[in-house]
Amino acid sequence: MRVLVTGASGFVGSRLVEVLKDKDDFQVTGAVRRQVVERKDGIKHINVGELSPDTDWAEALKGVDVVIHAAARVHVMNDVEADPLAVFRKVNVEGTLNLARQAIDSGVSRFIFISSIKVNGEGTVPGNPFTAEDVPTPIDPYGISKMEAEAGLRDIASGSRLEVVIIRPVLVYGPGVKANFLNMMRWLDKGIPLPFGSISNRRSLVALDNLVDLIITTATHPAAANQTFLVSDGEDLSTTQLLRRMATALNKKAFLLPIPSVILSMGASLLGKKSLSQRLCGSLQVDIDKTCSLLSWRPPVTVDQALGLAASYYLERKNS
């Protein structure tokens, strides 16, 4: 089976390509923005330029059976664009649908779209997780663009033989993770006291290797056709629990001060950090029962194993 992975130099795409190359049943090509690389390990990368409504995918799609579309304009905490939604739509909606139309013309049989849990919304009440069948309630421009891309893909595929698979990951972590997750590892590694010792929220996360394993499963599983899947590690943690287990992975002691989450939320709002407060103090859970039952799938990596891999990668490179 010939597979095209877009966003092949990104956090998810690069790991996906690395895993696929070692599987005998797959021939993988990675689509990237800036360079053409014929790597010594046999992985071919094709420069397609920026993801846009005008991107020419003809060369990349030759002979391809399955497209795994991981390229996107990602969520930006402090977006400086005058009209962020318009920019997200141009890349994540119009760019994605342009690829899908060309995929149909090239005879691609399955299109796997890496969407986002932000299509469901920004948070849940503990014990009331999002499901794949929930009515979407995106709030920010990124989530709205992903929802519109999902809808557009379904419309385009309905009149063709193209099967669409949609995967909505929660926060993805693993070796090479950046942003807030990396900052938390740095704080713990330095022994900085953190005011997160009394947070009782519930957050679903997904290890990079668990997400990659699910993506590969959906590439061939007959029951994945035209379905939407949520994905997580299957174990939800509070921020306090996550920090303690992350500290263990780093072989450090976590210094967590028992500050009530309501005080943290009030302080964050005063400092203009409300969205960060939501991530640290709020809950976001997903129900993966459909994913597990329909695909006979289970997350192959435990939370502690995944944290160990992320911590080892960080420690090996922090002084390099």
VEXTOR-55424 format. One record per residue: residue in three letters; y, x, z of N, C-alpha, C in turn. Coordinates in steps of 0.05 Angstrom, whole numbers. Layout:
% residues N
Ala  Y  X  Z  Y  X  Z  Y  X  Z .
...
END
This chain:
% residues 320
Met  -24  17  0  0  0  0  25  17  0 .
Arg  43  12  -18  68  27  -20  90  12  -4 .
Val  103  27  14  123  15  32  149  30  29 .
Leu  171  14  26  198  25  27  210  19  54 .
Val  220  40  68  234  36  93  263  42  89 .
Thr  280  23  93  309  28  92  319  37  119 .
Gly  341  51  120  350  62  145  331  83  156 .
Ala  319  99  138  298  117  145  307  141  161 .
Ser  333  145  163  343  167  180  352  157  207 .
Gly  350  131  212  359  120  237  339  122  259 .
Phe  346  111  283  330  113  307  302  100  302 .
Val  302  76  292  277  62  287  264  71  261 .
Gly  280  73  240  269  79  214  256  106  213 .
Ser  268  127  226  256  153  225  229  155  239 .
Arg  226  141  261  200  140  275  180  124  259 .
Leu  189  102  247  171  86  231  159  102  208 .
Val  176  117  194  167  133  171  148  154  181 .
Glu  154  166  204  136  187  215  108  177  221 .
Val  107  153  232  81  141  238  66  132  213 .
Leu  80  120  194  68  110  170  55  133  153 .
Lys  68  156  154  58  178  137  30  187  144 .
Asp  23  182  170  -4  191  179  -25  169  176 .
Lys  -18  147  164  -37  125  160  -47  126  130 .
Asp  -73  127  127  -85  130  101  -79  106  82 .
Asp  -75  83  94  -71  59  77  -42  55  67 .
Phe  -24  73  75  4  70  67  14  94  52 .
Gln  31  89  32  47  109  19  76  101  25 .
Val  91  119  39  117  111  48  139  126  34 .
Thr  161  112  28  185  123  18  208  115  36 .
Gly  225  133  43  248  127  60  274  125  44 .
Ala  289  104  48  315  102  35  337  111  54 .
Val  354  129  46  375  140  63  402  138  48 .
Arg  423  143  63  450  140  52  461  165  39 .
Arg  453  189  49  469  213  41  454  234  26 .
Gln  428  237  30  415  260  17  388  252  6 .
Val  379  266  -15  352  263  -25  336  286  -15 .
Val  314  280  -1  298  301  11  269  297  4 .
Glu  256  317  -6  227  317  -10  216  335  12 .
Arg  208  323  33  200  338  57  173  351  53 .
Lys  169  373  69  144  387  67  120  370  76 .
Asp  125  350  92  103  333  102  96  312  81 .
Gly  109  312  58  102  294  37  118  268  37 .
Ile  136  264  55  152  239  56  175  241  36 .
Lys  176  222  19  198  222  -1  221  206  9 .
His  245  216  7  269  202  15  287  199  -10 .
Ile  297  175  -15  314  170  -37  342  162  -28 .
Asn  362  174  -39  390  168  -32  398  143  -47 .
Val  404  122  -32  413  97  -44  442  92  -39 .
Gly  455  110  -24  483  105  -17  486  85  6 .
Glu  510  74  9  515  55  30  501  28  24 .
Leu  494  14  45  483  -13  42  506  -32  36 .
Ser  505  -43  12  528  -60  3  518  -81  -16 .
Pro  535  -100  -24  526  -120  -44  521  -109  -71 .
Asp  530  -83  -76  527  -71  -102  507  -48  -103 .
Thr  493  -43  -82  473  -21  -81  452  -25  -102 .
Asp  446  -4  -117  425  -5  -137  399  5  -125 .
Trp  379  -12  -122  354  -6  -109  331  -1  -129 .
Ala  337  0  -155  317  1  -176  297  24  -172 .
Glu  307  48  -168  289  71  -165  273  69  -139 .
Ala  285  61  -118  271  60  -92  249  39  -92 .
Leu  253  17  -108  234  -5  -107  211  -3  -127 .
Lys  210  18  -143  189  21  -162  161  22  -149 .
Gly  144  3  -156  117  3  -146  114  -5  -117 .
Val  135  -14  -104  134  -20  -76  121  -48  -71 .
Asp  104  -49  -51  91  -74  -43  106  -87  -20 .
Val  115  -71  -1  128  -81  23  154  -67  29 .
Val  175  -82  33  201  -70  42  204  -75  72 .
Ile  210  -54  87  216  -57  115  246  -49  118 .
His  262  -70  122  291  -66  121  303  -62  149 .
Ala  306  -36  156  317  -29  182  346  -20  180 .
Ala  357  -17  156  385  -8  153  404  -31  160 .
Ala  426  -24  173  445  -45  180  471  -32  190 .
Arg  492  -47  191  515  -40  207  509  -49  235 .
Val  508  -31  253  498  -38  280  521  -47  298 .
His  513  -59  320  532  -69  340  551  -46  349 .
Val  577  -52  350  597  -33  358  611  -43  383 .
Met  611  -27  405  623  -37  430  653  -41  427 .
Asn  667  -22  415  696  -24  412  704  -23  383 .
Asp  698  -44  369  703  -45  340  732  -45  334 .
Val  740  -27  316  769  -24  309  775  -39  283 .
Glu  756  -51  270  761  -66  245  778  -90  251 .
Ala  797  -96  232  814  -119  235  799  -145  234 .
Asp  778  -146  218  761  -169  216  731  -160  217 .
Pro  721  -155  241  694  -145  244  673  -162  230 .
Leu  675  -189  232  655  -206  221  653  -203  191 .
Ala  676  -199  177  676  -195  148  661  -170  141 .
Val  665  -149  157  652  -123  151  622  -126  156 .
Phe  614  -138  178  586  -142  184  573  -159  162 .
Arg  587  -180  153  576  -197  132  571  -181  106 .
Lys  590  -165  99  588  -149  74  563  -132  74 .
Val  558  -119  97  535  -100  99  509  -115  105 .
Asn  509  -129  128  485  -141  139  475  -166  125 .
Val  494  -181  113  486  -205  99  484  -200  69 .
Glu  508  -194  57  508  -190  28  491  -166  19 .
Gly  492  -145  34  476  -121  27  446  -127  29 .
Thr  439  -141  50  410  -148  54  401  -167  32 .
Leu  416  -187  25  408  -206  5  407  -194  -23 .
Asn  424  -175  -28  423  -160  -53  397  -145  -55 .
Leu  389  -132  -34  363  -118  -34  340  -137  -38 .
Ala  341  -160  -25  319  -180  -27  316  -190  -55 .
Arg  339  -196  -68  338  -206  -96  325  -185  -114 .
Gln  333  -160  -111  321  -138  -127  292  -134  -120 .
Ala  285  -138  -95  257  -136  -87  240  -157  -101 .
Ile  250  -181  -103  235  -202  -117  232  -195  -147 .
Asp  253  -185  -159  252  -177  -187  232  -154  -192 .
Ser  228  -138  -171  210  -115  -174  181  -121  -166 .
Gly  176  -146  -158  149  -154  -151  140  -148  -123 .
Val  159  -143  -105  152  -138  -77  140  -163  -65 .
Ser  119  -160  -49  104  -183  -39  114  -191  -11 .
Arg  124  -171  5  132  -178  33  157  -163  40 .
Phe  175  -176  54  201  -165  62  203  -169  92 .
Ile  202  -147  107  204  -147  136  232  -140  144 .
Phe  245  -159  157  273  -156  164  276  -150  194 .
Ile  287  -127  201  291  -120  229  318  -132  237 .
Ser  316  -155  251  340  -170  259  348  -161  287 .
Ser  355  -179  305  365  -173  332  361  -197  350 .
Ile  356  -192  375  355  -214  394  382  -227  398 .
Lys  403  -214  388  430  -226  390  432  -251  373 .
Val  413  -255  355  412  -281  340  407  -303  359 .
Asn  390  -299  379  384  -319  400  408  -324  418 .
Gly  422  -302  426  444  -304  444  447  -279  460 .
Glu  464  -280  480  471  -256  496  457  -255  523 .
Gly  446  -277  532  434  -276  559  418  -301  565 .
Thr  400  -299  585  383  -321  593  385  -325  623 .
Val  376  -348  632  372  -353  660  345  -341  668 .
Pro  344  -326  690  318  -314  698  296  -335  698 .
Gly  274  -328  685  251  -346  684  252  -366  661 .
Asn  273  -365  644  276  -382  621  282  -365  596 .
Pro  261  -352  586  266  -332  565  271  -345  538 .
Phe  283  -329  520  286  -338  493  258  -339  480 .
Thr  255  -357  460  231  -358  443  240  -357  414 .
Ala  221  -352  397  226  -349  369  235  -376  356 .
Glu  228  -398  370  234  -424  359  261  -435  369 .
Asp  274  -421  387  300  -431  398  321  -433  375 .
Val  339  -452  378  361  -454  360  380  -430  364 .
Pro  386  -415  343  402  -391  347  430  -397  358 .
Thr  439  -380  376  466  -384  388  480  -356  389 .
Pro  483  -342  367  496  -316  368  525  -319  376 .
Ile  536  -299  389  563  -300  398  581  -279  383 .
Asp  571  -255  381  588  -234  369  584  -231  339 .
Pro  602  -218  325  599  -215  296  573  -203  286 .
Tyr  563  -184  301  537  -172  294  515  -193  294 .
Gly  513  -207  316  492  -228  318  495  -250  297 .
Ile  519  -258  292  524  -278  271  515  -268  244 .
Ser  521  -242  238  514  -231  212  483  -230  209 .
Lys  470  -223  230  440  -222  229  428  -250  225 .
Met  440  -270  239  430  -297  235  434  -307  207 .
Glu  458  -301  195  463  -309  168  445  -295  148 .
Ala  439  -270  154  420  -255  136  392  -267  137 .
Glu  383  -275  161  357  -288  164  356  -313  147 .
Ala  377  -330  150  378  -355  135  378  -350  105 .
Gly  394  -331  96  395  -324  68  369  -314  57 .
Leu  355  -298  72  329  -288  64  309  -311  60 .
Arg  309  -330  79  291  -353  77  297  -369  52 .
Asp  323  -373  46  330  -388  22  322  -375  -3 .
Ile  327  -349  -5  320  -333  -29  289  -333  -33 .
Ala  274  -330  -12  245  -327  -14  232  -354  -21 .
Ser  245  -376  -14  233  -402  -17  225  -409  -46 .
Gly  239  -397  -64  233  -402  -92  219  -379  -106 .
Ser  205  -363  -91  192  -339  -102  165  -335  -87 .
Arg  151  -313  -95  126  -306  -81  131  -287  -58 .
Leu  156  -281  -53  163  -262  -31  158  -274  -4 .
Glu  143  -260  13  139  -269  41  159  -254  58 .
Val  173  -269  75  193  -257  93  182  -257  122 .
Val  185  -234  135  178  -232  163  203  -223  178 .
Ile  210  -237  199  234  -230  214  225  -221  242 .
Ile  236  -198  251  230  -187  277  256  -184  292 .
Arg  258  -196  315  283  -194  332  277  -177  357 .
Pro  283  -151  356  278  -134  379  300  -139  401 .
Val  292  -134  425  311  -131  447  320  -101  447 .
Leu  332  -92  468  342  -64  469  318  -45  465 .
Val  321  -27  446  300  -8  439  306  19  452 .
Tyr  286  30  465  290  56  478  266  75  471 .
Gly  271  101  473  250  120  468  262  147  463 .
Pro  247  166  454  258  193  448  281  192  429 .
Gly  304  203  437  327  203  420  345  180  424 .
Val  340  162  443  357  139  448  385  148  455 .
Lys  405  132  448  432  140  454  446  118  470 .
Ala  472  118  470  489  97  482  483  94  512 .
Asn  484  70  522  482  66  551  456  76  564 .
Phe  434  74  549  409  84  559  410  114  564 .
Leu  421  128  545  424  157  548  442  164  571 .
Asn  464  149  574  483  153  596  469  150  623 .
Met  452  130  625  437  126  650  419  149  657 .
Met  406  160  637  389  184  641  406  207  650 .
Arg  429  211  638  447  233  646  456  230  675 .
Trp  464  205  682  473  201  710  451  207  730 .
Leu  427  197  724  405  202  743  398  232  744 .
Asp  398  245  721  391  273  720  411  290  737 .
Lys  436  282  737  457  296  752  458  288  781 .
Gly  442  268  789  442  259  817  467  244  825 .
Ile  480  231  806  505  216  811  498  190  826 .
Pro  510  184  848  505  158  861  515  135  843 .
Leu  498  115  841  504  93  823  504  66  838 .
Pro  523  48  833  525  24  849  507  1  839 .
Phe  482  8  833  464  -11  821  438  -15  837 .
Gly  441  -14  863  417  -16  880  409  -44  889 .
Ser  425  -64  881  419  -91  890  421  -111  867 .
Ile  412  -103  843  414  -121  820  387  -134  816 .
Ser  386  -160  816  361  -175  814  358  -190  787 .
Asn  371  -179  767  368  -192  740  341  -186  728 .
Arg  336  -197  705  311  -192  690  318  -186  662 .
Arg  309  -162  653  315  -154  625  289  -147  611 .
Ser  287  -156  587  265  -148  569  275  -124  553 .
Leu  258  -104  551  263  -80  534  239  -76  516 .
Val  243  -60  495  220  -53  479  220  -23  472 .
Ala  198  -10  478  195  18  472  194  22  442 .
Leu  205  44  432  206  49  404  178  48  391 .
Asp  158  60  404  132  60  392  119  32  392 .
Asn  126  15  412  116  -13  411  128  -28  388 .
Leu  154  -24  383  167  -38  361  155  -28  334 .
Val  152  -2  331  140  9  307  112  -2  302 .
Asp  96  -4  323  69  -14  321  69  -43  311 .
Leu  88  -59  322  89  -87  313  98  -89  284 .
Ile  118  -73  276  127  -73  248  104  -67  229 .
Ile  88  -47  236  66  -39  218  45  -62  218 .
Thr  40  -74  241  22  -97  242  30  -119  223 .
Thr  56  -126  223  66  -148  206  66  -140  177 .
Ala  63  -115  170  63  -107  142  38  -117  127 .
Thr  16  -121  142  -9  -128  129  -21  -154  140 .
His  -13  -163  164  -26  -185  176  -20  -211  161 .
Pro  -41  -226  152  -36  -250  137  -19  -271  152 .
Ala  -23  -273  178  -10  -293  194  20  -287  199 .
Ala  29  -263  191  57  -256  195  75  -268  174 .
Ala  64  -277  152  80  -286  130  98  -309  138 .
Asn  124  -305  131  145  -326  136  147  -335  165 .
Gln  144  -316  183  146  -321  211  168  -304  224 .
Thr  178  -314  247  198  -299  262  185  -291  289 .
Phe  188  -266  296  175  -255  320  196  -242  339 .
Leu  193  -247  365  207  -232  385  189  -210  395 .
Val  200  -188  404  184  -166  413  195  -153  438 .
Ser  178  -146  456  186  -131  480  161  -116  490 .
Asp  165  -102  513  142  -88  525  124  -106  540 .
Gly  131  -131  544  115  -150  559  118  -147  589 .
Glu  137  -131  598  144  -128  626  174  -128  629 .
Asp  185  -147  644  214  -149  648  222  -135  674 .
Leu  244  -121  673  254  -105  696  282  -113  703 .
Ser  288  -109  728  317  -110  736  329  -83  730 .
Thr  355  -82  729  369  -57  725  362  -37  747 .
Thr  359  -47  772  352  -30  794  324  -18  790 .
Gln  305  -35  782  278  -25  777  277  -5  754 .
Leu  292  -11  733  292  7  710  303  35  718 .
Leu  324  36  734  336  61  742  317  77  760 .
Arg  303  63  777  284  77  795  261  89  779 .
Arg  251  73  760  228  83  744  237  105  724 .
Met  262  102  715  272  123  698  276  149  713 .
Ala  285  147  738  288  171  755  261  184  759 .
Thr  240  168  764  213  179  767  205  194  742 .
Ala  211  183  719  204  197  694  218  223  691 .
Leu  242  225  702  258  249  701  252  268  723 .
Asn  234  260  741  227  275  765  251  279  783 .
Lys  267  258  786  291  259  802  290  236  822 .
Lys  308  238  842  311  216  861  335  199  853 .
Ala  332  173  853  354  156  845  371  149  870 .
Phe  396  154  868  415  148  890  429  122  882 .
Leu  419  100  890  429  74  882  441  60  906 .
Leu  467  54  904  482  41  926  479  11  924 .
Pro  473  -3  946  468  -32  945  493  -49  943 .
Ile  507  -47  921  532  -63  916  523  -89  904 .
Pro  531  -112  915  524  -138  903  533  -140  874 .
Ser  517  -152  858  523  -154  829  548  -170  824 .
Val  554  -190  841  578  -206  837  603  -189  839 .
Ile  603  -170  858  625  -151  861  627  -133  836 .
Leu  604  -123  827  604  -106  803  615  -121  779 .
Ser  608  -146  776  617  -162  753  647  -167  755 .
Met  657  -172  779  686  -177  782  701  -151  776 .
Gly  691  -129  785  705  -103  780  704  -96  751 .
Ala  682  -101  737  680  -95  709  699  -113  693 .
Ser  701  -138  700  720  -156  686  749  -146  689 .
Leu  756  -137  713  783  -127  717  789  -102  701 .
Leu  768  -87  696  771  -62  680  767  -66  650 .
Gly  763  -91  642  758  -97  614  731  -89  604 .
Lys  711  -88  622  684  -80  615  664  -102  619 .
Lys  672  -126  612  655  -150  617  629  -148  602 .
Ser  629  -138  577  605  -137  562  585  -117  574 .
Leu  596  -95  584  578  -75  597  566  -87  623 .
Ser  582  -102  637  573  -115  661  550  -134  655 .
Gln  552  -149  633  531  -167  625  505  -152  620 .
Arg  507  -129  608  482  -114  602  470  -103  627 .
Leu  486  -96  647  476  -83  671  468  -104  692 .
Cys  482  -126  693  478  -146  715  465  -172  705 .
Gly  469  -178  680  459  -204  670  430  -202  662 .
Ser  417  -225  657  389  -226  649  387  -232  619 .
Leu  366  -221  607  359  -227  579  329  -223  576 .
Gln  315  -245  576  285  -244  574  276  -257  548 .
Val  254  -247  538  242  -259  514  213  -265  519 .
Asp  203  -286  506  176  -295  508  161  -284  483 .
Ile  141  -267  487  127  -256  464  99  -268  460 .
Asp  95  -291  472  68  -303  470  61  -309  441 .
Lys  80  -319  426  74  -324  397  67  -299  383 .
Thr  82  -277  387  76  -252  374  48  -242  381 .
Cys  41  -244  406  15  -234  415  -8  -251  405 .
Ser  -5  -277  407  -27  -295  399  -31  -297  369 .
Leu  -9  -300  354  -12  -304  325  -22  -278  311 .
Leu  -14  -255  322  -21  -230  309  -43  -215  324 .
Ser  -53  -226  346  -73  -212  363  -62  -184  370 .
Trp  -37  -184  378  -23  -158  383  -16  -156  413 .
Arg  -18  -131  423  -9  -125  449  8  -99  448 .
Pro  29  -97  464  44  -71  464  25  -48  472 .
Pro  22  -28  455  3  -7  461  13  13  481 .
Val  40  14  486  52  34  504  63  19  529 .
Thr  58  29  552  69  17  577  98  26  581 .
Val  112  12  598  139  20  604  141  48  615 .
Asp  123  55  634  125  81  646  118  103  626 .
Gln  99  98  608  92  118  587  116  122  569 .
Ala  129  100  561  153  102  543  176  116  557 .
Leu  181  110  582  202  123  597  196  153  599 .
Gly  171  160  603  163  188  604  169  203  578 .
Leu  164  190  555  169  202  529  199  206  525 .
Ala  215  185  533  244  187  530  255  209  548 .
Ala  245  210  573  255  230  592  248  259  582 .
Ser  223  262  572  215  289  563  232  299  540 .
Tyr  238  281  521  255  287  499  283  295  508 .
Tyr  294  280  527  320  285  537  321  312  552 .
Leu  302  318  569  301  342  585  298  367  567 .
Glu  282  364  546  277  387  528  302  395  512 .
Arg  320  376  508  343  381  491  370  381  505 .
Lys  371  375  530  397  373  544  412  399  545 .
Asn  398  422  545  412  447  547  411  463  521 .
Ser  400  450  500  397  465  474  422  464  458 .
END
